[in-house]
Structures are given as C-alpha cells and as structure tokens.
Amino acid sequence: MLEPDPKVVRELLTRYASLRIAQAERETPEAARELADASYTLCVMMATTSVHDAVRKADALLLAKGRTAPEAGTAADPDAESGLSLAV
C-alpha cells in the first residue's frame, strides 16, 4: 500500500478539525457537506471505513514522520509538527 504524503495528511486533518469546530459552533448544510467530504477523503487516504480510525492512523503517521525528522518542532523549523494531535 502506498503511504500518503504527510503534508497532505496534515492539511486534511486541519481541514477536518476546522470543519468539526465550525459545525459544533453553528450547524449549516454547507459545513455539513464539507465535513462529510473531508471525512470521506480522510477515510480513503488512510484506508479505513471509520473517520475515527482514519484520524488515529493519520495522527500515528504524522507522529512517526515527526520522529524521523531531526530537530522537528524546533524554532528553526516553523512548519514542523507541534506534537499535538489534531483528532477532534
């Protein structure tokens, strides 16, 4: 199986989390459709049928990639992972 690009996974997790927050603050049909789309895409990308499993797998992938990068999360690398899970 091919491994997804961590940058794309990070962007999708961020989109998913933002949409979950938006839906929790104020439910709208548009946000619901976008959240469903992001959830489906995340499931396909992570080869799961559950969005919760997809988020866990995506977090694990990003964590594993973060550990292999020397100095990840340092001030010299502004795009580095913070170590915080995006699971919402």
Secondary structure by P-SEA (a helix, b strand, c coil): cccccaaaaaaaaaaaaaaaaaaaacccaaaaaaaaaaaaaaaaaaccccaaaaaaaaaaaaaaaaaacccccccccccccccccccc
